[in-house]
Amino acid sequence: MNDNLRPFHLAFPVNDIEETILWYTKNLFCKVGRCDLKWVDFNFFGHQISAHLSSNDNKSFSNTVDDHKVPVRHFGIILIGEQWDKLADNLKGDNIEFIIKPYTRFKGEAGEQSTMFIKDPSGNALEFKAFKNDEMIFEN
């Protein structure tokens, strides 16, 4: 992996800016950056994500991966194991509904990883994962 990896930027649609700010700061511990009435930037684990007010629905289709229906349109972050465990516990404790509950995918294979999927209040799907071995993130 590249030790000089730069933060990524992702913009995504939301239905309500205030609700989005509350949800991302409370449940994912994101810090708010610049904001406007129609958009807000968050520090998402060192990366910049921008929620933009949109009147379009945020429904997405899914593909089957490891016997789970994974939303095609989603974003997330690869955490280290301890961070993933802590976040999973916090989300469970806050009774956040999971699209895919926390579990280990590809168990015993090169790409073994812990994964979980949730939705934000606007219906955007987020995936959080932690690889058993980070060297396998881009391996077949």
Secondary structure as a PSIPRED ss2 file (coil, helix, strand):
# PSIPRED VFORMAT (PSIPRED V4.0)

   1 M C   1.000  0.000  0.000
   2 N C   1.000  0.000  0.000
   3 D C   1.000  0.000  0.000
   4 N C   1.000  0.000  0.000
   5 L C   1.000  0.000  0.000
   6 R C   1.000  0.000  0.000
   7 P C   1.000  0.000  0.000
   8 F C   1.000  0.000  0.000
   9 H E   0.000  0.000  1.000
  10 L E   0.000  0.000  1.000
  11 A E   0.000  0.000  1.000
  12 F E   0.000  0.000  1.000
  13 P E   0.000  0.000  1.000
  14 V E   0.000  0.000  1.000
  15 N C   1.000  0.000  0.000
  16 D C   1.000  0.000  0.000
  17 I H   0.000  1.000  0.000
  18 E H   0.000  1.000  0.000
  19 E H   0.000  1.000  0.000
  20 T H   0.000  1.000  0.000
  21 I H   0.000  1.000  0.000
  22 L H   0.000  1.000  0.000
  23 W H   0.000  1.000  0.000
  24 Y H   0.000  1.000  0.000
  25 T H   0.000  1.000  0.000
  26 K H   0.000  1.000  0.000
  27 N H   0.000  1.000  0.000
  28 L C   1.000  0.000  0.000
  29 F C   1.000  0.000  0.000
  30 C C   1.000  0.000  0.000
  31 K E   0.000  0.000  1.000
  32 V E   0.000  0.000  1.000
  33 G E   0.000  0.000  1.000
  34 R E   0.000  0.000  1.000
  35 C E   0.000  0.000  1.000
  36 D C   1.000  0.000  0.000
  37 L C   1.000  0.000  0.000
  38 K C   1.000  0.000  0.000
  39 W E   0.000  0.000  1.000
  40 V E   0.000  0.000  1.000
  41 D E   0.000  0.000  1.000
  42 F E   0.000  0.000  1.000
  43 N E   0.000  0.000  1.000
  44 F E   0.000  0.000  1.000
  45 F C   1.000  0.000  0.000
  46 G C   1.000  0.000  0.000
  47 H E   0.000  0.000  1.000
  48 Q E   0.000  0.000  1.000
  49 I E   0.000  0.000  1.000
  50 S E   0.000  0.000  1.000
  51 A E   0.000  0.000  1.000
  52 H E   0.000  0.000  1.000
  53 L E   0.000  0.000  1.000
  54 S C   1.000  0.000  0.000
  55 S C   1.000  0.000  0.000
  56 N C   1.000  0.000  0.000
  57 D C   1.000  0.000  0.000
  58 N C   1.000  0.000  0.000
  59 K C   1.000  0.000  0.000
  60 S C   1.000  0.000  0.000
  61 F C   1.000  0.000  0.000
  62 S E   0.000  0.000  1.000
  63 N E   0.000  0.000  1.000
  64 T E   0.000  0.000  1.000
  65 V E   0.000  0.000  1.000
  66 D C   1.000  0.000  0.000
  67 D C   1.000  0.000  0.000
  68 H E   0.000  0.000  1.000
  69 K E   0.000  0.000  1.000
  70 V E   0.000  0.000  1.000
  71 P E   0.000  0.000  1.000
  72 V C   1.000  0.000  0.000
  73 R C   1.000  0.000  0.000
  74 H E   0.000  0.000  1.000
  75 F E   0.000  0.000  1.000
  76 G E   0.000  0.000  1.000
  77 I E   0.000  0.000  1.000
  78 I E   0.000  0.000  1.000
  79 L C   1.000  0.000  0.000
  80 I C   1.000  0.000  0.000
  81 G H   0.000  1.000  0.000
  82 E H   0.000  1.000  0.000
  83 Q H   0.000  1.000  0.000
  84 W H   0.000  1.000  0.000
  85 D H   0.000  1.000  0.000
  86 K H   0.000  1.000  0.000
  87 L H   0.000  1.000  0.000
  88 A H   0.000  1.000  0.000
  89 D H   0.000  1.000  0.000
  90 N H   0.000  1.000  0.000
  91 L H   0.000  1.000  0.000
  92 K H   0.000  1.000  0.000
  93 G H   0.000  1.000  0.000
  94 D C   1.000  0.000  0.000
  95 N C   1.000  0.000  0.000
  96 I C   1.000  0.000  0.000
  97 E C   1.000  0.000  0.000
  98 F E   0.000  0.000  1.000
  99 I E   0.000  0.000  1.000
 100 I E   0.000  0.000  1.000
 101 K E   0.000  0.000  1.000
 102 P E   0.000  0.000  1.000
 103 Y E   0.000  0.000  1.000
 104 T E   0.000  0.000  1.000
 105 R E   0.000  0.000  1.000
 106 F C   1.000  0.000  0.000
 107 K C   1.000  0.000  0.000
 108 G C   1.000  0.000  0.000
 109 E C   1.000  0.000  0.000
 110 A C   1.000  0.000  0.000
 111 G C   1.000  0.000  0.000
 112 E C   1.000  0.000  0.000
 113 Q E   0.000  0.000  1.000
 114 S E   0.000  0.000  1.000
 115 T E   0.000  0.000  1.000
 116 M E   0.000  0.000  1.000
 117 F E   0.000  0.000  1.000
 118 I E   0.000  0.000  1.000
 119 K E   0.000  0.000  1.000
 120 D C   1.000  0.000  0.000
 121 P C   1.000  0.000  0.000
 122 S C   1.000  0.000  0.000
 123 G C   1.000  0.000  0.000
 124 N C   1.000  0.000  0.000
 125 A E   0.000  0.000  1.000
 126 L E   0.000  0.000  1.000
 127 E E   0.000  0.000  1.000
 128 F E   0.000  0.000  1.000
 129 K E   0.000  0.000  1.000
 130 A E   0.000  0.000  1.000
 131 F E   0.000  0.000  1.000
 132 K C   1.000  0.000  0.000
 133 N C   1.000  0.000  0.000
 134 D H   0.000  1.000  0.000
 135 E H   0.000  1.000  0.000
 136 M H   0.000  1.000  0.000
 137 I C   1.000  0.000  0.000
 138 F C   1.000  0.000  0.000
 139 E C   1.000  0.000  0.000
 140 N C   1.000  0.000  0.000
